[in-house]
């Protein structure tokens, strides 16, 4: 059954539909590829939806090409699993989703430049506003096209990026409600420290926003959609769900907070092949700069994945480990643009063409996004966004 607001699904999904989800293993002939488990994504949508009070809708955040997972496929899978709408960062991202046939609500969370506004209105994208100039521009477009521009007012309760200040918001809301070519559909804020449940800043932001919503409610000016909670806030100690939960990183199977562990399933795996098996002798240097010098004789494998495929250069010199035959193999020397070299443990039989897992499970082992990001000195968000930029994507489930 097709979810409401959906059209024909993207055709590249490697899955059959015969009344149940298919987990048929996809096959790639590429040197490097990513596998995206849409069944896992659907599971995560349902887990996150269960965290909110009845009546709270889930908005799947699919900006940055769905955190590197492929925005169109993820959007269709999320909507099919029960998501109400989608959130993107830029107008063009929303337009691209509309062109695939998606009719579900789409909210642009980020800055919309004036030349982009006609596209936003033409494709029925809800636009975040935090300035009167942007609101007037959208309303004027609504008037001259016969459409209604949909607006969400952002309130800066402490993130210090975009948004009107809480004390100015009631006046702003009243003015927006008087525009003829636009409709104030929502008001929202964004938490800076929701992944730290004990954070005073988080509690202060939540309190200020809640006070504002009560004032709007008392004045009869509360918009239909009020939202504040991101993935981390959904599992936090405060009830900040309101009408929408904006689910981002948790949608992709990454834990949003160290304080709580959810039953999430990772969606992305990154895989490559062994391009060569070689002997490395004591004293041999490996890869650019010879940062690594072998202390003993051993074997190594060249892996057909590099930083152009999103495997970060900072994972070189032993920081990163890949899986071959279910065993961990350390990265030797620097990660190159198109390849890297790993050491092979004794007794591991490896041949040219053998599968290598750089992110995800193999046999009884797993390399998680959280682990890899920590080793790289970054966060899972950045890691996932960069992976698979060049590689083939295969979808299952």
LOTORDO-140773 format. One record per residue (C-alpha): residue in one letter; x, y, z. Coordinates in steps of 0.2 Angstrom, whole numbers, plus 5000, padded with zeros to 4 digits. Example, Ala and Ser with C-alpha at 12.3 -4.5 7.8 and 13.67 -1.06 7.14 Angstrom:
<drenkols>
A506249785039;S506849955036;
</drenkols>
This chain:
<drenkols>
X500050005000;X500750174996;X500850305009;X499850465008;X500750604998;X501850484989;X501950454970;X502950324960;X504450264970;X506250284963;X506750144952;X508450104958;X507850014974;X508649844974;X507149754982;X505649654978;X503849694984;X502849534987;X501849585002;X503349585014;X505049675015;X506449595005;X508149585013;X508849504997;X510749544997;X511149674983;X512649644972;X513849774965;X515249764952;X515949924957;X517649944967;X516750034981;X514850044985;X513650084999;X512249975004;X510750065012;X509449955022;X507750045019;X506949905030;X508049975045;X507550145041;X505750105042;X506050015059;X506950175065;X505450285060;X504250175070;X505450175085;X505550365085;X503650385082;X503350275097;X504350405108;X503150545105;X501350575113;X499850525103;X499550655089;X501350705087;X501850685069;X503650635063;X504550745051;X506050655043;X507550765041;X508250725024;X509450875021;X511150845014;X510550705003;X509850625018;X511450625027;X512350545013;X510950405011;X510050464996;X508650594999;X507350524987;X507450334992;X507550385011;X506050505009;X504950375001;X505450245013;X505150355028;X503450415022;X502950235019;X503450195037;X502350325044;X503250495043;X502050635040;X503250755031;X505050795026;X506350925031;X507750995020;X509051125022;X508951215006;X507551254993;X508451164979;X508351004990;X506551024992;X506251054973;X507250894969;X506050794980;X504550874972;X505150824955;X505250644960;X503350654963;X503350674982;X501750774988;X501950755007;X502350915017;X504150985015;X504951115026;X506551215021;X507451235038;X508851335032;X509151505024;X508151545008;X508851674997;X507751794988;X507951724970;X507451554977;X505851604984;X504851594968;X505351404967;X504851374985;X503151444982;X502951364965;X503351194972;X502351214988;X503751215000;X503551275018;X504951405021;X505751455037;X505751645040;X506551745053;X506551915045;X505052025040;X505852055023;X505751875018;X504051855025;X503452005014;X504351934999;X503451765001;X501751845004;X501951954988;X502351794978;X500851714985;X499751864980;X500351874962;X500351684959;X498651644967;X499551524979;X499751534997;X501551535003;X501751425019;X502851505033;X503651435048;X504351565060;X505951515068;X506351575086;X508151595093;X508051535110;X509951505112;X510651425096;X511151595090;X511051555072;X509351605063;X507751665071;X506851805080;X507051835098;X505751755110;X505251935116;X504951985098;X504051835092;X502251875098;X502252035088;X503051945073;X501651815074;X500351945074;X501052035059;X501251875049;X499451825052;X498951985043;X499751945027;X498551895013;X499751795002;X500451685015;X499951575030;X500951555046;X500851365047;X502151345061;X503351415074;X504851315080;X506551325089;X508151215088;X509051155103;X510951175105;X511251045118;X509850925118;X511050775118;X511650835135;X510050795146;X510750885161;X511251045151;X510651205159;X510651285142;X509451145135;X508251175150;X508351365148;X507951355129;X506451235132;X505751345146;X505851505135;X505051415120;X503651345131;X503351515139;X503151585121;X501951455116;X500851485131;X500751665127;X500251635109;X498951505115;X498251635127;X498151765113;X497351645101;X498851655090;X499551485091;X499951415074;X499451245069;X501151165070;X502351195084;X503951095085;X505551095094;X506150915097;X507650845087;X508150665088;X509150695105;X507650795112;X506450655108;X507350545121;X507750685133;X506950725150;X505850865144;X504250845134;X504650955119;X503650855106;X502250975103;X501550945086;X503050875076;X504650775080;X506050825068;X507050665067;X508750675059;X510250575065;X509250435074;X508250405058;X509850335051;X510250215065;X511450325075;X511150355094;X510650535096;X511350545114;X512550445125;X511350455139;X510050345131;X510150185120;X508750165108;X508250005098;X508950085081;X509649995066;X511050065056;X510550105038;X512250125029;X513650005025;X515150055015;X516049915006;X517449894994;X518649754987;X520349694989;X521349754974;X522949674978;X523749564991;X525549594994;X527049545006;X527749685017;X529449665024;X530249735039;X530849915035;X529649935021;X528650105020;X526850105015;X525850235006;X526250425004;X527650495015;X528050325022;X527250375038;X527150185042;X528650085042;X528449895045;X529349825060;X529149645055;X528749545039;X526949525035;X525549535023;X524449685017;X522949715006;X522649864995;X520749914997;X519850004983;X519150144994;X519950314998;X519450485004;X518650524988;X517350394993;X517150475010;X518350365021;X519150505030;X521050545028;X521150555047;X520850375049;X522550325042;X524050265052;X523150135062;X521650245068;X520450155056;X520049975055;X519149875041;X518349705041;X518949565030;X518249395033;X517449455049;X519149505056;X519849685060;X521249745049;X522149905053;X522450045040;X524350065037;X525050235032;X524050365024;X522250355016;X522450394998;X521150474986;X520650304979;X521350174990;X522050125006;X523149985013;X522749875028;X523749745037;X523149565037;X523149465052;X524049295052;X522949155045;X521749265036;X521449195018;X521249345007;X521149354988;X520949494975;X519149544974;X518749494992;X517449595000;X517949735013;X516849815025;X517349995030;X515750035039;X514449915044;X514349725049;X515249575042;X515049405050;X515049435069;X515949595068;X515349775065;X516149945062;X514850075068;X514750255062;X514950315080;X516550215082;X517350265066;X516850455069;X517750445086;X519250375078;X519250505065;X519050645078;X517350695071;X515450655073;X514450535064;X513450665055;X515050725046;X515650545043;X513950485035;X513750645024;X515450615016;X515250435013;X514650364996;X514850534987;X515650444972;X515250264975;X513750164969;X512250154980;X511249994982;X509549984992;X508749845000;X507149815010;
</drenkols>
